[in-house]
Amino acid sequence: MYSYKTIVVGTDGSDTSLVAVRHAASMARVYDAALVLVCAYHGTTHTLLNSPNRDISALPVVSESRAEEYLTDAKVIAEEEGVTNIKLEARAATAVNALMHAVDDNDADALVIGNKGMNTITGRVFGNIPTEIARRAKVDVVLVNTQETRA
C-alpha cells in the first residue's frame, strides 16, 4: 500500500479551508504522517492594491498575527482528528508560493487544498489557487470539495 510521510495543507482561516485541513488531518492520521499547516501572510509594507502582480490568486491577504491565529485554529482541528505530529508555518509569500515552498522545505509527498475559487467566474478569468497549485506541484495533490457537506 502506498503511504504518505508528510502532508502539507494550507489555510486562510475560512470555513472552506478548514474543511481541507480536516481532510488532510484525516489522511495524516490514517497514514501516520506528519502534517504541515501553512498560512500565507502579507509581509511587506506596501498595499496590495499597488502590487505589480494582478493575478488575484497570488495575493496574500492576511497579516502575520492573523496567520498565526488561523494556524492555531487549524491545529485544533488536526488534533481533533487524532494527529500528533503537527508543524505550523506562517509564511510571508503568496498562497501558492507559500505552499510550494512548504512542500519543498518539508520534503512533503502530498499537498491537500480546497477547491475554493475554481467554479467562480473570477477564478476562471483571473486564476485561482487550486488550479495554479495543480499546475506547479511536483507531488500528489488532493483537491477537496469544500462546498459539499459530509458526515
DSSP file (Angstrom, degrees, kcal/mol; ACC not computed):
  #  RESIDUE AA STRUCTURE BP1 BP2  ACC     N-H-->O    O-->H-N    N-H-->O    O-->H-N    TCO  KAPPA ALPHA  PHI   PSI    X-CA   Y-CA   Z-CA
    1    1 A M              0   0    0      0, 0.0     2,-0.1     0, 0.0     0, 0.0   0.000 360.0 360.0 360.0 136.8    0.0    0.0    0.0
    2    2 A Y        -     0   0    0      1,-0.0     2,-0.4     0, 0.0     0, 0.0  -0.470 360.0-165.1 -70.7 142.6    1.3    3.5   -0.9
    3    3 A S        -     0   0    0     -2,-0.1     2,-0.3    29,-0.0    29,-0.0  -0.987  14.9-138.9-135.0 142.1    1.9    5.6    2.2
    4    4 A Y        -     0   0    0     -2,-0.4     3,-0.1    23,-0.2   104,-0.1  -0.779  11.0-173.1 -96.0 143.4    2.5    9.4    2.7
    5    5 A K  S    S+     0   0    0     -2,-0.3    29,-3.0     1,-0.3     2,-0.4   0.769  74.6  21.1-102.2 -37.1    5.1   10.6    5.1
    6    6 A T  E     -a   34   0A   0     27,-0.2   103,-2.2   101,-0.1   104,-1.0  -0.988  64.8-168.4-139.8 127.1    4.5   14.3    5.1
    7    7 A I  E     -ab  35 110A   0     27,-2.8    29,-3.1    -2,-0.4     2,-0.4  -0.957   6.1-158.5-118.2 129.8    1.3   16.1    4.1
    8    8 A V  E     +ab  36 111A   0    102,-2.4   104,-3.0    -2,-0.4     2,-0.3  -0.872  13.4 175.6-105.9 139.5    1.0   19.9    3.6
    9    9 A V  E     -ab  37 112A   0     27,-2.5    29,-2.5    -2,-0.4     2,-0.3  -0.997  17.9-140.4-142.0 142.4   -2.3   21.7    3.7
   10   10 A G  E     -a   38   0A   0    102,-1.0     2,-0.3    -2,-0.3    29,-0.2  -0.713  14.5-171.8-101.4 153.0   -3.0   25.5    3.5
   11   11 A T        -     0   0    0     27,-2.6    29,-0.3    -2,-0.3    60,-0.1  -0.997  22.0-178.5-139.5 145.1   -5.5   27.5    5.5
   12   12 A D        -     0   0    0     -2,-0.3     3,-0.1     2,-0.2    27,-0.1   0.139  63.2-101.0-120.5  14.6   -6.7   31.1    5.2
   13   13 A G  S    S+     0   0    0      1,-0.3     2,-0.0    57,-0.1    26,-0.0   0.314  81.4 132.4  85.8  -9.1   -9.0   30.8    8.2
   14   14 A S  S  > S-     0   0    0      1,-0.1     4,-1.8     4,-0.0    -1,-0.3  -0.335  70.0-115.9 -74.7 158.1  -12.1   30.4    6.0
   15   15 A D  H  > S+     0   0    0      1,-0.2     4,-1.2     2,-0.2    -1,-0.1   0.889 116.8  53.3 -58.3 -39.4  -14.6   27.6    6.8
   16   16 A T  H  > S+     0   0    0      1,-0.2     4,-1.4     2,-0.2     3,-0.3   0.887 106.5  50.9 -67.1 -37.5  -13.8   26.1    3.4
   17   17 A S  H  > S+     0   0    0      1,-0.2     4,-2.1     2,-0.2    -1,-0.2   0.851 106.0  56.4 -67.9 -31.1  -10.1   25.9    4.1
   18   18 A L  H  X S+     0   0    0     -4,-1.8     4,-2.3     2,-0.2    -1,-0.2   0.779 100.6  58.0 -71.8 -25.1  -10.8   24.3    7.4
   19   19 A V  H  X S+     0   0    0     -4,-1.2     4,-2.1    -3,-0.3    -1,-0.2   0.920 108.1  46.7 -64.6 -43.4  -12.7   21.5    5.6
   20   20 A A  H  X S+     0   0    0     -4,-1.4     4,-2.7     2,-0.2    -2,-0.2   0.889 110.2  53.4 -64.5 -39.2   -9.4   20.9    3.6
   21   21 A V  H  X S+     0   0    0     -4,-2.1     4,-2.7     2,-0.2     5,-0.2   0.930 108.8  48.7 -60.7 -45.8   -7.5   20.9    6.9
   22   22 A R  H  X S+     0   0    0     -4,-2.3     4,-2.3     1,-0.2    -1,-0.2   0.908 112.0  49.3 -62.0 -41.2   -9.8   18.3    8.4
   23   23 A H  H  X S+     0   0    0     -4,-2.1     4,-2.2     2,-0.2    -2,-0.2   0.931 112.6  47.0 -63.0 -46.0   -9.4   16.2    5.3
   24   24 A A  H  X S+     0   0    0     -4,-2.7     4,-2.7     1,-0.2    -2,-0.2   0.893 111.6  51.5 -63.0 -40.0   -5.6   16.5    5.4
   25   25 A A  H  X S+     0   0    0     -4,-2.7     4,-2.4     2,-0.2    -1,-0.2   0.898 107.9  52.1 -64.2 -40.3   -5.6   15.7    9.1
   26   26 A S  H  X S+     0   0    0     -4,-2.3     4,-2.3     2,-0.2    -1,-0.2   0.917 111.1  47.5 -61.1 -43.7   -7.7   12.6    8.5
   27   27 A M  H  X S+     0   0    0     -4,-2.2     4,-2.8     2,-0.2    -2,-0.2   0.922 110.1  52.5 -62.1 -44.4   -5.2   11.5    5.8
   28   28 A A  H  X>S+     0   0    0     -4,-2.7     5,-2.3     1,-0.2     4,-0.8   0.886 110.1  48.8 -60.8 -39.2   -2.3   12.2    8.2
   29   29 A R  H ><5S+     0   0    0     -4,-2.4     3,-0.6     3,-0.2    -1,-0.2   0.944 112.6  46.9 -65.2 -47.3   -3.9   10.0   10.9
   30   30 A V  H 3<5S+     0   0    0     -4,-2.3    -2,-0.2     1,-0.2    -1,-0.2   0.902 121.5  36.3 -62.2 -42.6   -4.5    7.1    8.5
   31   31 A Y  H 3<5S-     0   0    0     -4,-2.8    -1,-0.2    -5,-0.2    -2,-0.2   0.459 104.7-125.2 -89.9  -1.4   -1.0    7.2    7.0
   32   32 A D  T <<5 +     0   0    0     -4,-0.8     2,-0.2    -3,-0.6    -3,-0.2   0.927  59.9 155.7  53.5  46.7    0.7    8.1   10.3
   33   33 A A      < -     0   0    0     -5,-2.3    52,-0.3    -6,-0.2   -27,-0.2  -0.626  50.4-103.3-102.8 158.1    2.2   11.1    8.5
   34   34 A A  E     -a    6   0A   0    -29,-3.0   -27,-2.8    -2,-0.2     2,-0.5  -0.554  34.7-143.9 -72.9 146.2    3.5   14.4    9.7
   35   35 A L  E     -ac   7  86A   0     50,-2.8    52,-2.7    -2,-0.2     2,-0.6  -0.971  10.2-163.8-119.0 124.5    1.0   17.3    9.0
   36   36 A V  E     -ac   8  87A   0    -29,-3.1   -27,-2.5    -2,-0.5     2,-0.5  -0.933   6.3-159.2-109.8 115.2    2.3   20.7    8.0
   37   37 A L  E     -ac   9  88A   0     50,-3.1    52,-2.6    -2,-0.6     2,-0.4  -0.822  14.0-169.1 -95.1 128.4   -0.2   23.5    8.3
   38   38 A V  E     +ac  10  89A   0    -29,-2.5   -27,-2.6    -2,-0.5     2,-0.4  -0.949  15.3 178.8-125.5 137.1    0.6   26.6    6.2
   39   39 A C  E     - c   0  90A   0     50,-2.3    52,-2.4    -2,-0.4     2,-0.2  -0.980  19.1-144.5-135.5 125.5   -0.9   30.1    6.1
   40   40 A A  E     - c   0  91A   0     -2,-0.4     2,-0.3   -29,-0.3    21,-0.3  -0.607  20.6-172.2 -83.7 145.7    0.5   32.8    3.8
   41   41 A Y  E     - c   0  92A   0     50,-2.5     2,-0.9    -2,-0.2    52,-0.8  -0.951  33.8-101.2-137.3 161.1    0.5   36.4    5.0
   42   42 A H        +     0   0    0     20,-3.8    22,-0.3    -2,-0.3    50,-0.1  -0.703  41.0 175.2 -82.1 106.7    1.2   39.8    3.6
   43   43 A G        +     0   0    0     -2,-0.9     2,-0.2    20,-0.1    -1,-0.1   0.324  45.9  81.6-102.3   8.3    4.7   40.5    4.7
   44   44 A T  S    S-     0   0    0      2,-0.2    -2,-0.0     1,-0.1     0, 0.0  -0.669  73.7-127.6-111.4 168.7    5.5   43.8    3.0
   45   45 A T  S    S+     0   0    0     -2,-0.2     2,-0.1     2,-0.1    -1,-0.1   0.634  80.7  89.7 -90.7 -13.7    4.7   47.4    3.9
   46   46 A H  S    S-     0   0    0      1,-0.1    -2,-0.2     2,-0.0     2,-0.1  -0.419  85.3 -99.2 -80.5 162.2    3.2   48.4    0.5
   47   47 A T    >   -     0   0    0      1,-0.1     3,-0.8    -2,-0.1    -1,-0.1  -0.378  20.7-121.7 -78.9 157.4   -0.5   47.9   -0.1
   48   48 A L  G >  S+     0   0    0      1,-0.2     3,-1.6     2,-0.2    -1,-0.1   0.821 111.0  63.9 -64.3 -31.4   -2.0   45.0   -2.0
   49   49 A L  G 3  S+     0   0    0      1,-0.3    -1,-0.2     3,-0.0    -3,-0.0   0.767  99.4  53.3 -67.1 -24.1   -3.5   47.4   -4.5
   50   50 A N  G <  S+     0   0    0     -3,-0.8    -1,-0.3     2,-0.0    -2,-0.2   0.360  80.5 129.8 -89.4   5.7   -0.1   48.6   -5.6
   51   51 A S    <   -     0   0    0     -3,-1.6    -3,-0.1     1,-0.2     8,-0.0  -0.359  57.4-144.5 -62.8 134.6    1.0   45.0   -6.3
   52   52 A P  S    S+     0   0    0      0, 0.0     2,-0.7     0, 0.0    -1,-0.2   0.664  84.4  82.6 -72.0 -13.9    2.6   44.6   -9.7
   53   53 A N        -     0   0    0      1,-0.1    -2,-0.1     2,-0.1     5,-0.0  -0.820  57.0-175.6 -95.2 113.9    1.0   41.2   -9.9
   54   54 A R        +     0   0    0     -2,-0.7     2,-0.9     4,-0.0    -1,-0.1   0.492  51.4 110.5 -87.5  -3.3   -2.6   41.5  -11.0
   55   55 A D    >   -     0   0    0      1,-0.2     3,-2.1     2,-0.1     4,-0.4  -0.627  56.2-159.8 -74.9 107.0   -3.2   37.7  -10.5
   56   56 A I  G >  S+     0   0    0     -2,-0.9     3,-0.9     1,-0.3    -1,-0.2   0.749  87.0  65.9 -65.1 -22.1   -5.6   37.7   -7.5
   57   57 A S  G 3  S+     0   0    0     69,-0.5    39,-0.5     1,-0.2    -1,-0.3   0.676 100.2  53.8 -70.4 -13.2   -4.8   34.1   -6.8
   58   58 A A  G <  S+     0   0    0     -3,-2.1    -1,-0.2    36,-0.1    -2,-0.2   0.541  84.8 100.7 -96.7  -7.7   -1.2   35.2   -6.0
   59   59 A L    <   -     0   0    0     -3,-0.9     2,-0.2    -4,-0.4    35,-0.1  -0.681  62.7-144.3 -89.4 122.0   -2.1   37.9   -3.4
   60   60 A P        -     0   0    0      0, 0.0   -19,-0.1     0, 0.0    34,-0.1  -0.602  15.9-172.9 -75.9 143.9   -1.7   37.1    0.3
   61   61 A V        +     0   0    0    -21,-0.3     2,-0.3    -2,-0.2   -20,-0.1   0.370  48.4  74.1-125.7   6.5   -4.4   38.9    2.2
   62   62 A V  S    S-     0   0    0    -22,-0.3   -20,-3.8     1,-0.0     2,-0.1  -0.843  71.7-115.2-122.1 159.9   -3.7   38.4    6.0
   63   63 A S     >  -     0   0    0     -2,-0.3     4,-2.4   -22,-0.2     5,-0.1  -0.378  34.7-107.1 -81.5 166.9   -1.3   39.8    8.5
   64   64 A E  H  > S+     0   0    0    -22,-0.3     4,-2.2     1,-0.2     5,-0.2   0.909 120.3  50.2 -62.9 -42.2    1.3   37.7   10.2
   65   65 A S  H  > S+     0   0    0      1,-0.2     4,-1.7     2,-0.2    -1,-0.2   0.894 111.4  48.4 -65.6 -38.0   -0.6   37.8   13.5
   66   66 A R  H  > S+     0   0    0      2,-0.2     4,-2.5     1,-0.2    -1,-0.2   0.896 108.7  54.4 -67.0 -39.3   -3.8   36.7   11.8
   67   67 A A  H  X S+     0   0    0     -4,-2.4     4,-2.3     1,-0.2    -2,-0.2   0.910 106.6  51.5 -59.5 -42.1   -2.0   33.9   10.0
   68   68 A E  H  X S+     0   0    0     -4,-2.2     4,-2.0     2,-0.2    -1,-0.2   0.895 109.5  50.3 -62.1 -40.0   -0.7   32.6   13.4
   69   69 A E  H  X S+     0   0    0     -4,-1.7     4,-2.3     2,-0.2    -2,-0.2   0.927 109.9  49.9 -63.0 -45.1   -4.3   32.7   14.7
   70   70 A Y  H  X S+     0   0    0     -4,-2.5     4,-2.3     1,-0.2    -2,-0.2   0.889 110.1  50.9 -61.6 -39.3   -5.6   30.8   11.7
   71   71 A L  H  X S+     0   0    0     -4,-2.3     4,-2.3     2,-0.2    -1,-0.2   0.887 108.0  52.1 -66.4 -38.4   -2.8   28.2   12.2
   72   72 A T  H  X S+     0   0    0     -4,-2.0     4,-1.6     2,-0.2    -2,-0.2   0.917 110.6  48.4 -63.0 -43.0   -3.8   27.7   15.8
   73   73 A D  H  X S+     0   0    0     -4,-2.3     4,-1.5     1,-0.2    -2,-0.2   0.909 111.9  49.4 -62.1 -42.4   -7.4   27.1   14.9
   74   74 A A  H  X S+     0   0    0     -4,-2.3     4,-2.3     1,-0.2    -2,-0.2   0.866 106.0  56.8 -65.9 -36.2   -6.3   24.6   12.2
   75   75 A K  H  X S+     0   0    0     -4,-2.3     4,-2.6     1,-0.2    -1,-0.2   0.887 102.3  55.4 -62.8 -38.9   -4.1   22.8   14.7
   76   76 A V  H  X S+     0   0    0     -4,-1.6     4,-2.2     1,-0.2    -1,-0.2   0.919 108.6  48.1 -59.1 -43.7   -7.1   22.3   17.0
   77   77 A I  H  X S+     0   0    0     -4,-1.5     4,-1.5     2,-0.2    -2,-0.2   0.923 110.9  50.5 -63.3 -44.2   -8.9   20.6   14.1
   78   78 A A  H  <>S+     0   0    0     -4,-2.3     5,-2.2     1,-0.2    -2,-0.2   0.900 110.6  49.3 -61.4 -40.8   -5.9   18.4   13.3
   79   79 A E  H ><5S+     0   0    0     -4,-2.6     3,-1.5     1,-0.2    -1,-0.2   0.876 105.8  56.8 -66.6 -36.9   -5.7   17.4   17.0
   80   80 A E  H 3<5S+     0   0    0     -4,-2.2    -1,-0.2     1,-0.3    -2,-0.2   0.836 104.5  54.0 -60.4 -31.9   -9.4   16.5   17.0
   81   81 A E  T 3<5S-     0   0    0     -4,-1.5    -1,-0.3    -3,-0.2    -2,-0.2   0.481 125.7-104.3 -82.2  -2.7   -8.7   14.2   14.1
   82   82 A G  T < 5 +     0   0    0     -3,-1.5     2,-0.4     1,-0.3    -3,-0.2   0.614  69.4 147.3  93.7  13.2   -6.0   12.4   16.2
   83   83 A V      < +     0   0    0     -5,-2.2    -1,-0.3     1,-0.1     3,-0.1  -0.672  17.0 171.3 -84.3 135.1   -2.9   13.9   14.5
   84   84 A T        +     0   0    0     -2,-0.4     2,-1.2     1,-0.2    -1,-0.1   0.664  63.3  71.7-113.2 -26.4    0.1   14.4   16.9
   85   85 A N        +     0   0    0    -52,-0.3   -50,-2.8   -57,-0.1     2,-0.4  -0.726  68.1 154.9 -95.6  88.7    2.9   15.3   14.5
   86   86 A I  E     -c   35   0A   0     -2,-1.2     2,-0.4   -52,-0.2   -50,-0.2  -0.953  24.7-170.2-124.0 132.8    1.9   18.8   13.5
   87   87 A K  E     -c   36   0A   0    -52,-2.7   -50,-3.1    -2,-0.4     2,-0.4  -0.977  11.2-150.1-121.3 136.0    4.0   21.7   12.3
   88   88 A L  E     -c   37   0A   0     -2,-0.4     2,-0.4   -52,-0.2   -50,-0.2  -0.896  14.3-177.5-107.4 132.9    2.7   25.3   11.9
   89   89 A E  E     -c   38   0A   0    -52,-2.6   -50,-2.3    -2,-0.4     2,-0.6  -0.929  12.0-172.4-135.6 111.5    4.2   27.6    9.2
   90   90 A A  E     -c   39   0A   0     -2,-0.4     2,-0.4   -52,-0.2   -50,-0.2  -0.900  21.8-168.7 -94.4 125.6    3.2   31.2    8.7
   91   91 A R  E     -c   40   0A   0    -52,-2.4   -50,-2.5    -2,-0.6     2,-1.5  -0.962  27.6-134.7-126.1 132.2    5.0   32.3    5.5
   92   92 A A  E    S+c   41   0A   0     -2,-0.4     2,-0.3   -52,-0.2   -50,-0.1  -0.665  74.8  85.0 -80.9  90.5    5.4   35.8    4.0
   93   93 A A  S    S-     0   0    0     -2,-1.5   -52,-0.1   -52,-0.8    -2,-0.1  -0.960  88.1 -67.4-169.0 174.3    4.5   34.9    0.5
   94   94 A T     >  -     0   0    0     -2,-0.3     4,-2.9     1,-0.1     5,-0.2  -0.394  54.6-107.5 -69.2 161.4    1.6   34.4   -1.9
   95   95 A A  H  > S+     0   0    0    -38,-0.3     4,-2.2     1,-0.2     5,-0.2   0.927 119.7  47.3 -58.8 -45.9   -0.6   31.4   -1.1
   96   96 A V  H  > S+     0   0    0    -39,-0.5     4,-2.6     1,-0.2    -1,-0.2   0.943 115.1  44.5 -63.1 -48.4    0.8   29.4   -4.0
   97   97 A N  H  > S+     0   0    0      1,-0.2     4,-2.7     2,-0.2     5,-0.3   0.891 111.1  54.4 -65.1 -38.7    4.4   30.2   -3.3
   98   98 A A  H  X S+     0   0    0     -4,-2.9     4,-2.1     1,-0.2    -1,-0.2   0.929 112.5  43.4 -59.5 -45.1    4.0   29.5    0.5
   99   99 A L  H  X S+     0   0    0     -4,-2.2     4,-2.3    -5,-0.2    -2,-0.2   0.910 113.5  50.4 -68.6 -42.5    2.5   26.1   -0.3
  100  100 A M  H  X S+     0   0    0     -4,-2.6     4,-2.1     1,-0.2    -2,-0.2   0.917 113.5  45.6 -62.4 -43.3    5.1   25.2   -2.9
  101  101 A H  H  X S+     0   0    0     -4,-2.7     4,-3.4     2,-0.2     5,-0.2   0.874 110.4  54.1 -68.2 -36.6    8.0   26.2   -0.6
  102  102 A A  H  X S+     0   0    0     -4,-2.1     4,-1.8    -5,-0.3     6,-0.3   0.907 108.0  50.3 -63.4 -40.7    6.4   24.3    2.3
  103  103 A V  H  <>S+     0   0    0     -4,-2.3     5,-2.3     2,-0.2     4,-0.4   0.947 116.4  41.5 -60.2 -48.6    6.3   21.2    0.2
  104  104 A D  H ><5S+     0   0    0     -4,-2.1     3,-1.1     1,-0.2    -2,-0.2   0.945 115.2  48.8 -64.8 -49.3   10.0   21.6   -0.8
  105  105 A D  H 3<5S+     0   0    0     -4,-3.4    -1,-0.2     1,-0.3    -2,-0.2   0.784 118.7  39.3 -65.0 -28.2   11.2   22.6    2.7
  106  106 A N  T 3<5S-     0   0    0     -4,-1.8    -1,-0.3    -5,-0.2    -2,-0.2   0.331 104.5-124.3-103.9   5.9    9.5   19.7    4.4
  107  107 A D  T < 5 -     0   0    0     -3,-1.1    -3,-0.2    -4,-0.4  -101,-0.1   0.897  47.1-178.0  51.1  43.9   10.1   17.1    1.8
  108  108 A A      < -     0   0    0     -5,-2.3  -101,-0.2    -6,-0.3    -1,-0.1  -0.326  29.3-162.4 -72.8 154.1    6.4   16.5    1.6
  109  109 A D  S    S+     0   0    0   -103,-2.2    31,-1.1     1,-0.2     2,-0.3   0.320  73.4  39.3-118.2   4.9    4.9   13.9   -0.7
  110  110 A A  E     -bd   7 140A   0   -104,-1.0  -102,-2.4    29,-0.2     2,-0.4  -0.986  57.4-163.1-152.7 146.6    1.3   15.2   -0.7
  111  111 A L  E     -bd   8 141A   0     29,-2.4    31,-2.8    -2,-0.3     2,-0.5  -0.995   9.7-160.0-131.3 124.7   -0.5   18.6   -0.8
  112  112 A V  E     +bd   9 142A   0   -104,-3.0  -102,-1.0    -2,-0.4     2,-0.3  -0.907  18.4 166.2-108.9 129.6   -4.1   19.0    0.2
  113  113 A I  E     - d   0 143A   0     29,-2.5    31,-3.0    -2,-0.5     2,-0.1  -0.971  32.1-117.5-139.1 154.6   -6.1   22.0   -1.0
  114  114 A G  E     - d   0 144A   0     -2,-0.3    31,-0.2    29,-0.2   -97,-0.1  -0.439  23.7-123.4 -83.8 165.1   -9.7   23.1   -1.1
  115  115 A N    >   +     0   0    0     29,-1.5     3,-2.0    -2,-0.1     4,-0.4   0.224  56.8 145.6 -95.0  14.8  -11.5   23.8   -4.4
  116  116 A K  T 3   +     0   0    0      1,-0.3    13,-0.2     2,-0.1    -2,-0.0  -0.270  69.1  16.1 -55.8 131.4  -12.5   27.4   -3.4
  117  117 A G  T >  S+     0   0    0     11,-0.1     3,-0.9    12,-0.1    -1,-0.3   0.232  94.3 103.9  93.0 -13.7  -12.5   29.7   -6.4
  118  118 A M  T <  S+     0   0    0     -3,-2.0    -2,-0.1     1,-0.2     9,-0.0   0.843  84.8  41.1 -71.5 -32.0  -12.4   27.1   -9.1
  119  119 A N  T 3  S+     0   0    0     -4,-0.4     2,-0.3     4,-0.1    -1,-0.2   0.133  95.0  99.1-105.2  20.9  -16.0   27.4  -10.1
  120  120 A T  S <> S-     0   0    0     -3,-0.9     4,-2.0     1,-0.1     5,-0.2  -0.766  75.8-127.5-104.2 154.0  -16.3   31.2   -9.9
  121  121 A I  H  > S+     0   0    0     -2,-0.3     4,-2.3     2,-0.2     5,-0.2   0.897 112.8  52.2 -63.7 -39.6  -16.1   33.5  -12.9
  122  122 A T  H  > S+     0   0    0      1,-0.2     4,-3.0     2,-0.2     5,-0.5   0.922 109.2  49.6 -62.1 -44.0  -13.4   35.5  -11.1
  123  123 A G  H  > S+     0   0    0      1,-0.2     4,-1.0     2,-0.2    -1,-0.2   0.860 112.4  47.5 -63.7 -36.1  -11.4   32.4  -10.5
  124  124 A R  H  < S+     0   0    0     -4,-2.0    -1,-0.2     2,-0.2    -2,-0.2   0.864 119.7  37.8 -73.6 -35.8  -11.7   31.3  -14.1
  125  125 A V  H  < S+     0   0    0     -4,-2.3    -2,-0.2    -5,-0.2    -3,-0.2   0.933 130.5  25.4 -80.9 -48.3  -10.8   34.7  -15.5
  126  126 A F  H  < S-     0   0    0     -4,-3.0   -69,-0.5     1,-0.3    -3,-0.2   0.527 113.1-105.4 -98.6  -7.3   -8.1   35.8  -13.1
  127  127 A G     <  -     0   0    0     -4,-1.0     2,-0.3    -5,-0.5    -1,-0.3  -0.163  28.1-129.6 101.5 160.2   -6.8   32.5  -11.8
  128  128 A N     >  -     0   0    0      1,-0.1     4,-1.9    -4,-0.1     5,-0.2  -0.975  20.8-112.7-148.1 159.8   -7.2   30.6   -8.6
  129  129 A I  H  > S+     0   0    0     -2,-0.3     4,-2.7   -13,-0.2     5,-0.2   0.918 109.9  52.3 -63.9 -48.5   -5.0   28.9   -6.1
  130  130 A P  H  > S+     0   0    0      0, 0.0     4,-2.5     0, 0.0    -1,-0.2   0.908 111.4  47.1 -58.5 -41.7   -6.1   25.3   -6.7
  131  131 A T  H  > S+     0   0    0      2,-0.2     4,-1.9     1,-0.2    -2,-0.2   0.921 113.7  47.3 -65.6 -43.3   -5.5   25.4  -10.4
  132  132 A E  H  X S+     0   0    0     -4,-1.9     4,-2.0     2,-0.2    -1,-0.2   0.890 112.0  50.9 -65.6 -39.1   -2.1   27.1  -10.0
  133  133 A I  H  X S+     0   0    0     -4,-2.7     4,-2.8     1,-0.2    -2,-0.2   0.947 109.7  49.5 -61.7 -48.5   -1.1   24.5   -7.4
  134  134 A A  H  < S+     0   0    0     -4,-2.5    -1,-0.2     1,-0.2    -2,-0.2   0.862 112.1  49.7 -60.0 -35.5   -2.2   21.6   -9.6
  135  135 A R  H  < S+     0   0    0     -4,-1.9    -1,-0.2    -5,-0.2    -2,-0.2   0.876 121.4  31.7 -70.0 -38.4   -0.1   23.1  -12.4
  136  136 A R  H  < S+     0   0    0     -4,-2.0    -2,-0.2    -5,-0.1    -3,-0.2   0.693  90.2 109.2 -96.9 -21.2    3.0   23.7  -10.4
  137  137 A A     <  -     0   0    0     -4,-2.8     4,-0.1    -5,-0.2   -37,-0.0  -0.270  42.9-168.8 -67.9 141.8    3.1   20.8   -7.8
  138  138 A K  S    S+     0   0    0      2,-0.1     2,-0.2   -38,-0.1    -1,-0.1   0.210  72.3  62.6-108.2  10.8    5.6   18.0   -8.2
  139  139 A V  S    S-     0   0    0      1,-0.1   -29,-0.2   -28,-0.0     2,-0.1  -0.765 104.3 -68.3-125.1 172.3    3.8   15.9   -5.5
  140  140 A D  E     -d  110   0A   0    -31,-1.1   -29,-2.4    -2,-0.2     2,-0.5  -0.415  48.6-153.4 -61.6 135.2    0.4   14.3   -5.3
  141  141 A V  E     -d  111   0A   0    -31,-0.2     2,-0.6    -2,-0.1   -29,-0.2  -0.964   4.9-159.9-114.9 126.0   -2.3   17.0   -4.9
  142  142 A V  E     -d  112   0A   0    -31,-2.8   -29,-2.5    -2,-0.5     2,-0.7  -0.930   7.9-157.1-105.7 116.9   -5.6   16.1   -3.2
  143  143 A L  E     -d  113   0A   0     -2,-0.6     2,-0.5   -31,-0.2   -29,-0.2  -0.848   9.5-153.6 -98.0 115.8   -8.3   18.5   -4.2
  144  144 A V  E     -d  114   0A   0    -31,-3.0   -29,-1.5    -2,-0.7     2,-1.2  -0.759  15.3-130.8 -95.4 129.5  -11.1   18.6   -1.5
  145  145 A N        +     0   0    0     -2,-0.5     3,-0.4   -31,-0.2   -31,-0.1  -0.675  30.1 177.4 -76.3 101.2  -14.6   19.6   -2.5
  146  146 A T        +     0   0    0     -2,-1.2    -1,-0.2     1,-0.2  -127,-0.1   0.458  67.2  69.2 -88.4  -0.8  -15.2   22.1    0.2
  147  147 A Q  S    S+     0   0    0      2,-0.1     2,-0.3    -3,-0.0    -1,-0.2   0.723  86.1  75.8 -89.0 -22.6  -18.7   23.0   -1.0
  148  148 A E  S    S-     0   0    0     -3,-0.4     2,-0.4     1,-0.0     0, 0.0  -0.677  77.8-128.5 -93.7 143.1  -20.4   19.8   -0.1
  149  149 A T        -     0   0    0     -2,-0.3     2,-0.3     2,-0.0    -2,-0.1  -0.735  31.0-173.4 -88.3 137.2  -21.3   18.8    3.5
  150  150 A R              0   0    0     -2,-0.4     0, 0.0     1,-0.1     0, 0.0  -0.886 360.0 360.0-128.9 160.0  -20.1   15.4    4.6
  151  151 A A              0   0    0     -2,-0.3    -1,-0.1     0, 0.0    -2,-0.0   0.436 360.0 360.0 -85.4 360.0  -20.6   13.1    7.5
